[in-house]
Amino acid sequence: MITVFFDDRCRLCSKEIEHYKKIASNEFNWVPISSDGEYLQKYKIDTADALKLLHVVDNSGAVHRGVDSFIVIWSHLDRWRYLAVIASLPLVRQMLRSLYAVFAEWRFKRLPYCRVFSEK
């Protein structure tokens, strides 16, 4: 089972995850961060980090962060597999990581409930 930790208080994040849920098979466990923080601790994932970046635990128990999480998800969705292959190319992956890091930091700083974690 692939476990996806997502920020369910973020409208954009929730909308994207809802789309994935509609097209995904039953091999995903969708875990909203706001209601299941203890599950994060099981995988030694910091709550602030989980709010900032999407996290996925794959079938082998490996934890993926950010763009690598999307690649894991996309590689298990029928029409998204091609995007996973493209995003996995070294130069593309590095570019996507940089872009996602900037976006994630911007989003994290502007959401009030995330600011609480950034002040700790």
N, C-alpha and C positions, 0 to 999 in steps of 0.2 A: 504494500500500500504506500502511495506517495502522499506525504503530509504537507499541506500548504498552509503556512502561517500568514495571515493577511490582516491588514488594518481595516477592520470592519466599521470604524468610525469615519473613515475617509470615503466620501461619496464616489470619487473617481476609482479608488481601489475596489470598493464594493461592487461597483457597476461592472468593472472588468472581470472580477471573480464570478459574478452572477452569469456573465456570458460564458465563461469557461465551464461553469457547472452545467449549463444547459447542453453543451456539446460534448462533455466529458463522459467517460465510462465510470464505472463504480470503483476504479482503482485509486481514486483520490479521496483523501480525508481533508476536508476544508476546515481549518481551525481559526476562528475569529480571535484575535489577540485580546480584545477588551474583555472577553468572558472566559478565557482559558489561559491565563498567564502562567499557571503552574506547569502546563504542558511544555512551555518554552524552557523552563528550568531543567526538565528531563533531558533536553538536548544542549544544555548550557548556552542558551541563546538569551542575550540581554534584551529586556523589554524595549529599551530605547532603540537599540539596533534593529529589532524586529519592526518597530514603528517606522523607522527610516527606510529600511530595505526589505523587500519581499524575501522570505526564507522558505526553503523547501527541504524536506528530508526524503531522499529517494528510497527505492526498494532495498538498497543495501545498507541503509542507515547513515549515509553520508549527508552532511548538511551543505546546502548550496545557498548562496546569498546573491541578491541583486539580479543582474542579467543572467547569471548562471541558473537561477531559479526559474526564470522565464523559459530558458532553453529546455530545462527538464519538463516543465509543463507542456510547452509547445510540441516537444518530441512525442508526447502521448496523445495528441489531439490530431484527428485525421487530416484536416485541411491546413493545419499549422505546422506539420512536420517539415515542410519545405523551408519555412521561416526559421525553424530550429537549426536546420543544416546551414543556412546562410549566416545566421547569427553566430554559429560555432566557428566560422572561419576566423583565424587568428586576428587579422587586421580589423575585421568587422566587429568581432567580440570586444577588442580593446576600445574601439570607437564607441560602441554601445555602452560599455562600462563607464567611460568618461561622461557621456551624456546623461546616463541614468544617475550617476553620482551627483551631478550638478542639480538635476531635477529633484532627486530625493532630498538633498540638503535644503533646497528652496521650499519644498512642500513641508518638510519637518519643521522648519523655522516659522512657518506662517500658521500652523495649526495650534490652537491654544492648548489642547491636551498634550501635544508633543513638547511644547515649551517647558512643561513641568519636568520632563525627563532631561531636557538639555541643561537645566539649571542644577541638576544633581551632581 
